[in-house]
Amino acid sequence: MAWNFELVAGPFRFTEGPAWDGESVLFTDIHNSRIMRYIPDDGSCTVYRTGTNEANGLMFDRNGQLYACEGGARRVVRYNDDGTATVIADRFEGKRLNSPNDLAFDRQGRLWFSDPRYGDREDDLELDHQSIFRADPQPDGSWQLHRVTYDTTKPNGLLISPDQKWLYVAQSHYGEGNKRELRAYPINDDGTVGEYRVLHVFYPHRGIDGMCLDTDGNIIAAAGWQESGPGPMIYVFSPDGQVLESHPVPVDRPTNCTFGDADLKTLYVTAGACLFRVRTDRTGYLIYPPS
C-alpha cells in the first residue's frame, strides 16, 4: 500500500527529533534553537520551548519527562516543568562531548545516545572518538556515563529493540569509502555490547538519519536523498534487516520519525524542514506513552 504523506507543519529551518507525548508531536527546529508542538486534534503548531542550544533528538522517559540532545551545547539534558534543564551528560573522562545527536531509553531507565560531530565543527573535538554512550541513573539523581561502542565513526540514530536484546545504530559517515550501515549490536547483561551485525548497507548513498520501532520489532527508518540511489525514503526493516517496505518521501533528506495519535498508527516524519504524517497499518512501540 502506497503511503500518502501529508504536510502538517512548516517549513521551518531544519526539523528533527519528533516525539509523541500522548496528545501532540514535539519536534526540534534545530537552527532556531526551539521545540515546536503540533496538535493533531486542531492542526495548530506553536512554539513549545526556546533556547534549546540547537537541540536535535528528543525522547520521553517512561515517566513522561522530556530529554534532548543539545548539539550546540554539547550535552544531553532533561527539560523540567519549571523551565529549567538538568544536565545528564556533557563530559566524558573530563573532556567535552562532541555533539550529542539522538537518544533512546531502555526499560531499566538507562539513556543511550550517539555522539558524532558533523559538518565543519570537527576542528574543536576534545574526544578522539565518536561513539555511543550509556548513561545510568543513580540513586542520588546523578548519572554514570559509560562508553558503549569503539567501532563507530559517525553514529546517528539509535534504538533499543522491544525485547531489550539489541542496540540498533545508524552508522552514517559520509565521504568516499566511509561506512553507511544499519548495525545491530547484541546487548550483554552488564550493558556492554558484542560484535555488531550489518543489517543493511547504504553506501555510497545517504544512510539512515533517524528511526523508530513498531510493536513487531520492525525498524522504520528515514534515509536517502535526491543526489543518488533510490531517493528520499522511509524504509521498514525486519529485525534481521530484510527490507519489508520502502515509501518515497515527497521532499529531500528525511531526518527522523515517530509514531503518534491515540492508536499509535500515524507516522510523523521530519523532512525538508517540515513535519509530515501518514496513516499506516503498523502500531508504534514507545517507552512513553506505553504501547
One Martini backbone bead per residue (centre of mass of N, CA, C, O) as a GRO file, in nm:
protein
  291
    1MET     BB    1   0.094   0.038   0.025
    2ALA     BB    2   0.068   0.355  -0.028
    3TRP     BB    3   0.208   0.652   0.088
    4ASN     BB    4   0.048   0.961   0.205
    5PHE     BB    5   0.189   1.252   0.254
    6GLU     BB    6   0.130   1.505   0.502
    7LEU     BB    7   0.134   1.836   0.546
    8VAL     BB    8   0.138   2.005   0.885
    9ALA     BB    9   0.431   2.160   0.903
   10GLY     BB   10   0.554   2.438   0.760
   11PRO     BB   11   0.836   2.584   0.717
   12PHE     BB   12   1.154   2.592   0.845
   13ARG     BB   13   1.484   2.504   0.880
   14PHE     BB   14   1.534   2.232   1.083
   15THR     BB   15   1.408   1.915   1.125
   16GLU     BB   16   1.353   1.710   1.428
   17GLY     BB   17   1.284   1.489   1.690
   18PRO     BB   18   1.025   1.327   1.712
   19ALA     BB   19   0.763   1.335   1.980
   20TRP     BB   20   0.525   1.162   2.165
   21ASP     BB   21   0.287   1.270   2.443
   22GLY     BB   22  -0.039   1.179   2.369
   23GLU     BB   23  -0.130   1.471   2.199
   24SER     BB   24   0.157   1.539   2.068
   25VAL     BB   25   0.414   1.685   1.863
   26LEU     BB   26   0.749   1.698   1.906
   27PHE     BB   27   0.995   1.928   1.759
   28THR     BB   28   1.287   2.034   1.599
   29ASP     BB   29   1.438   2.364   1.544
   30ILE     BB   30   1.752   2.384   1.538
   31HIS     BB   31   1.857   2.677   1.429
   32ASN     BB   32   1.631   2.812   1.642
   33SER     BB   33   1.628   2.684   1.922
   34ARG     BB   34   1.356   2.490   1.908
   35ILE     BB   35   1.032   2.374   2.011
   36MET     BB   36   0.767   2.212   1.867
   37ARG     BB   37   0.391   2.198   1.855
   38TYR     BB   38   0.173   1.941   1.742
   39ILE     BB   39  -0.190   1.934   1.706
   40PRO     BB   40  -0.414   1.719   1.559
   41ASP     BB   41  -0.700   1.811   1.656
   42ASP     BB   42  -0.640   2.136   1.535
   43GLY     BB   43  -0.355   2.197   1.368
   44SER     BB   44  -0.157   2.315   1.559
   45CYS     BB   45   0.150   2.533   1.578
   46THR     BB   46   0.386   2.575   1.841
   47VAL     BB   47   0.580   2.703   2.079
   48TYR     BB   48   0.740   2.524   2.346
   49ARG     BB   49   1.061   2.593   2.319
   50THR     BB   50   1.348   2.778   2.406
   51GLY     BB   51   1.684   2.767   2.421
   52THR     BB   52   1.815   2.462   2.299
   53ASN     BB   53   2.095   2.440   2.164
   54GLU     BB   54   2.036   2.277   1.907
   55ALA     BB   55   1.833   2.068   1.925
   56ASN     BB   56   1.752   1.738   1.836
   57GLY     BB   57   1.695   1.492   1.997
   58LEU     BB   58   1.402   1.328   2.129
   59MET     BB   59   1.281   1.200   2.461
   60PHE     BB   60   1.093   0.987   2.654
   61ASP     BB   61   1.035   0.865   2.940
   62ARG     BB   62   0.838   0.658   3.140
   63ASN     BB   63   0.737   0.944   3.295
   64GLY     BB   64   0.735   1.191   3.071
   65GLN     BB   65   1.017   1.297   3.035
   66LEU     BB   66   1.217   1.534   2.872
   67TYR     BB   67   1.472   1.480   2.628
   68ALA     BB   68   1.798   1.612   2.502
   69CYS     BB   69   2.011   1.692   2.225
   70GLU     BB   70   2.250   1.949   2.266
   71GLY     BB   71   2.463   2.022   2.026
   72GLY     BB   72   2.560   2.320   2.088
   73ALA     BB   73   2.631   2.229   2.408
   74ARG     BB   74   2.729   1.934   2.436
   75ARG     BB   75   2.449   1.786   2.546
   76VAL     BB   76   2.244   1.621   2.790
   77VAL     BB   77   1.892   1.667   2.873
   78ARG     BB   78   1.644   1.776   3.108
   79TYR     BB   79   1.316   1.889   3.100
   80ASN     BB   80   1.151   2.098   3.308
   81ASP     BB   81   0.853   2.235   3.425
   82ASP     BB   82   1.013   2.517   3.520
   83GLY     BB   83   1.233   2.555   3.260
   84THR     BB   84   1.455   2.384   3.323
   85ALA     BB   85   1.786   2.218   3.305
   86THR     BB   86   1.924   1.893   3.319
   87VAL     BB   87   2.230   1.753   3.332
   88ILE     BB   88   2.348   1.441   3.220
   89ALA     BB   89   2.566   1.512   2.979
   90ASP     BB   90   2.912   1.673   2.885
   91ARG     BB   91   3.126   1.454   2.984
   92PHE     BB   92   3.434   1.254   2.921
   93GLU     BB   93   3.699   1.225   3.097
   94GLY     BB   94   3.697   1.563   3.100
   95LYS     BB   95   3.559   1.580   2.816
   96ARG     BB   96   3.397   1.700   2.570
   97LEU     BB   97   3.157   1.649   2.387
   98ASN     BB   98   3.069   1.666   2.068
   99SER     BB   99   2.734   1.602   1.948
  100PRO     BB  100   2.460   1.525   2.048
  101ASN     BB  101   2.188   1.358   1.864
  102ASP     BB  102   2.069   1.079   1.986
  103LEU     BB  103   1.804   0.881   2.161
  104ALA     BB  104   1.751   0.618   2.421
  105PHE     BB  105   1.544   0.394   2.600
  106ASP     BB  106   1.519   0.169   2.848
  107ARG     BB  107   1.355  -0.022   3.094
  108GLN     BB  108   1.579   0.076   3.316
  109GLY     BB  109   1.642   0.397   3.239
  110ARG     BB  110   1.849   0.403   3.030
  111LEU     BB  111   2.068   0.621   2.844
  112TRP     BB  112   2.110   0.646   2.496
  113PHE     BB  113   2.381   0.791   2.286
  114SER     BB  114   2.492   0.991   2.032
  115ASP     BB  115   2.849   1.124   1.935
  116PRO     BB  116   2.902   1.321   1.700
  117ARG     BB  117   3.060   1.512   1.417
  118TYR     BB  118   2.947   1.750   1.200
  119GLY     BB  119   3.089   1.910   0.953
  120ASP     BB  120   3.278   2.213   1.056
  121ARG     BB  121   3.339   2.100   1.382
  122GLU     BB  122   3.609   1.905   1.398
  123ASP     BB  123   3.835   2.119   1.523
  124ASP     BB  124   3.702   2.088   1.847
  125LEU     BB  125   3.786   1.824   1.951
  126GLU     BB  126   3.846   1.622   2.250
  127LEU     BB  127   3.774   1.368   2.147
  128ASP     BB  128   3.895   1.053   1.974
  129HIS     BB  129   3.575   0.992   1.942
  130GLN     BB  130   3.264   0.837   1.797
  131SER     BB  131   2.995   0.746   2.006
  132ILE     BB  132   2.832   0.536   2.223
  133PHE     BB  133   2.626   0.599   2.507
  134ARG     BB  134   2.569   0.534   2.867
  135ALA     BB  135   2.321   0.637   3.105
  136ASP     BB  136   2.309   0.586   3.455
  137PRO     BB  137   2.100   0.590   3.704
  138GLN     BB  138   2.109   0.724   4.029
  139PRO     BB  139   1.997   0.753   4.353
  140ASP     BB  140   2.101   1.076   4.361
  141GLY     BB  141   2.041   1.172   4.039
  142SER     BB  142   2.262   1.082   3.888
  143TRP     BB  143   2.502   1.001   3.620
  144GLN     BB  144   2.652   0.722   3.454
  145LEU     BB  145   2.914   0.706   3.223
  146HIS     BB  146   2.934   0.506   2.914
  147ARG     BB  147   3.112   0.342   2.685
  148VAL     BB  148   3.009   0.133   2.406
  149THR     BB  149   3.162   0.218   2.146
  150TYR     BB  150   3.470   0.136   1.915
  151ASP     BB  151   3.344   0.143   1.582
  152THR     BB  152   3.254   0.433   1.552
  153THR     BB  153   3.230   0.754   1.353
  154LYS     BB  154   2.896   0.821   1.275
  155PRO     BB  155   2.666   0.825   1.485
  156ASN     BB  156   2.316   0.831   1.500
  157GLY     BB  157   2.075   0.665   1.508
  158LEU     BB  158   1.883   0.494   1.779
  159LEU     BB  159   1.800   0.166   1.932
  160ILE     BB  160   1.584  -0.036   2.134
  161SER     BB  161   1.466  -0.323   2.151
  162PRO     BB  162   1.181  -0.458   2.282
  163ASP     BB  163   1.365  -0.708   2.411
  164GLN     BB  164   1.656  -0.570   2.492
  165LYS     BB  165   1.892  -0.715   2.290
  166TRP     BB  166   1.921  -0.450   2.096
  167LEU     BB  167   2.141  -0.230   1.919
  168TYR     BB  168   2.063   0.026   1.705
  169VAL     BB  169   2.272   0.163   1.434
  170ALA     BB  170   2.356   0.457   1.261
  171GLN     BB  171   2.607   0.451   1.024
  172SER     BB  172   2.692   0.800   0.906
  173HIS     BB  173   2.956   0.821   0.690
  174TYR     BB  174   3.071   1.052   0.489
  175GLY     BB  175   3.237   0.959   0.212
  176GLU     BB  176   3.488   0.806   0.080
  177GLY     BB  177   3.469   0.474   0.219
  178ASN     BB  178   3.246   0.518   0.414
  179LYS     BB  179   3.020   0.407   0.646
  180ARG     BB  180   2.672   0.293   0.561
  181GLU     BB  181   2.481   0.162   0.831
  182LEU     BB  182   2.293  -0.100   0.970
  183ARG     BB  183   2.314  -0.190   1.311
  184ALA     BB  184   2.361  -0.484   1.538
  185TYR     BB  185   2.385  -0.498   1.890
  186PRO     BB  186   2.449  -0.694   2.142
  187ILE     BB  187   2.317  -0.707   2.468
  188ASN     BB  188   2.445  -0.726   2.764
  189ASP     BB  189   2.390  -0.761   3.100
  190ASP     BB  190   2.605  -0.505   3.158
  191GLY     BB  191   2.563  -0.304   2.886
  192THR     BB  192   2.720  -0.415   2.687
  193VAL     BB  193   2.862  -0.499   2.365
  194GLY     BB  194   2.886  -0.669   2.085
  195GLU     BB  195   2.918  -0.780   1.788
  196TYR     BB  196   2.822  -0.669   1.494
  197ARG     BB  197   2.556  -0.644   1.261
  198VAL     BB  198   2.478  -0.617   0.926
  199LEU     BB  199   2.166  -0.519   0.783
  200HIS     BB  200   2.260  -0.255   0.606
  201VAL     BB  201   2.367  -0.108   0.295
  202PHE     BB  202   2.411   0.234   0.158
  203TYR     BB  203   2.646   0.240   0.007
  204PRO     BB  204   2.697   0.559  -0.149
  205HIS     BB  205   2.461   0.658   0.010
  206ARG     BB  206   2.226   0.771   0.209
  207GLY     BB  207   2.156   0.711   0.519
  208ILE     BB  208   2.063   0.702   0.830
  209ASP     BB  209   1.924   0.910   1.069
  210GLY     BB  210   1.632   0.822   1.170
  211MET     BB  211   1.431   0.616   1.413
  212CYS     BB  212   1.189   0.349   1.467
  213LEU     BB  213   0.924   0.149   1.619
  214ASP     BB  214   0.742  -0.138   1.630
  215THR     BB  215   0.564  -0.402   1.787
  216ASP     BB  216   0.736  -0.614   1.593
  217GLY     BB  217   1.043  -0.482   1.570
  218ASN     BB  218   1.048  -0.285   1.355
  219ILE     BB  219   1.228  -0.065   1.134
  220ILE     BB  220   1.187   0.286   1.102
  221ALA     BB  221   1.344   0.474   0.834
  222ALA     BB  222   1.537   0.765   0.762
  223ALA     BB  223   1.640   0.809   0.416
  224GLY     BB  224   1.805   0.956   0.181
  225TRP     BB  225   1.838   1.108  -0.156
  226GLN     BB  226   1.858   1.289  -0.465
  227GLU     BB  227   2.158   1.234  -0.558
  228SER     BB  228   2.108   0.917  -0.489
  229GLY     BB  229   1.956   0.647  -0.557
  230PRO     BB  230   1.619   0.600  -0.446
  231GLY     BB  231   1.593   0.819  -0.241
  232PRO     BB  232   1.375   0.949  -0.044
  233MET     BB  233   1.302   0.748   0.261
  234ILE     BB  234   1.091   0.497   0.401
  235TYR     BB  235   1.183   0.230   0.598
  236VAL     BB  236   1.119  -0.130   0.645
  237PHE     BB  237   1.263  -0.332   0.890
  238SER     BB  238   1.357  -0.607   0.998
  239PRO     BB  239   1.545  -0.738   1.254
  240ASP     BB  240   1.733  -0.880   1.006
  241GLY     BB  241   1.712  -0.655   0.745
  242GLN     BB  242   1.464  -0.672   0.591
  243VAL     BB  243   1.289  -0.536   0.326
  244LEU     BB  244   0.949  -0.468   0.350
  245GLU     BB  245   0.960  -0.147   0.295
  246SER     BB  246   0.908   0.143   0.068
  247HIS     BB  247   0.879   0.516   0.099
  248PRO     BB  248   0.840   0.790  -0.060
  249VAL     BB  249   0.946   1.116  -0.017
  250PRO     BB  250   0.853   1.448  -0.117
  251VAL     BB  251   1.129   1.517   0.019
  252ASP     BB  252   1.434   1.587   0.119
  253ARG     BB  253   1.597   1.448   0.371
  254PRO     BB  254   1.507   1.263   0.591
  255THR     BB  255   1.543   1.252   0.957
  256ASN     BB  256   1.266   1.151   1.108
  257CYS     BB  257   1.060   0.939   1.343
  258THR     BB  258   0.713   0.879   1.463
  259PHE     BB  259   0.463   0.770   1.655
  260GLY     BB  260   0.100   0.844   1.664
  261ASP     BB  261  -0.169   0.886   1.821
  262ALA     BB  262  -0.393   0.697   1.991
  263ASP     BB  263  -0.296   0.426   1.807
  264LEU     BB  264  -0.003   0.448   1.683
  265LYS     BB  265  -0.046   0.475   1.333
  266THR     BB  266   0.101   0.743   1.301
  267LEU     BB  267   0.344   0.886   1.096
  268TYR     BB  268   0.605   1.103   1.185
  269VAL     BB  269   0.788   1.339   0.970
  270THR     BB  270   1.105   1.471   0.919
  271ALA     BB  271   1.126   1.704   0.637
  272GLY     BB  272   1.219   1.973   0.466
  273ALA     BB  273   1.152   2.155   0.729
  274CYS     BB  274   0.919   1.954   0.815
  275LEU     BB  275   0.589   1.812   0.884
  276PHE     BB  276   0.472   1.479   0.860
  277ARG     BB  277   0.202   1.246   0.764
  278VAL     BB  278   0.094   0.890   0.809
  279ARG     BB  279  -0.100   0.629   0.755
  280THR     BB  280  -0.098   0.303   0.904
  281ASP     BB  281  -0.065  -0.064   0.980
  282ARG     BB  282   0.101   0.032   1.226
  283THR     BB  283   0.247   0.001   1.557
  284GLY     BB  284   0.389   0.173   1.791
  285TYR     BB  285   0.694   0.186   1.984
  286LEU     BB  286   0.688   0.304   2.325
  287ILE     BB  287   0.784   0.405   2.632
  288TYR     BB  288   0.632   0.689   2.575
  289PRO     BB  289   0.369   0.599   2.563
  290PRO     BB  290   0.253   0.305   2.613
  291SER     BB  291   0.174   0.042   2.390
   0.00000   0.00000   0.00000
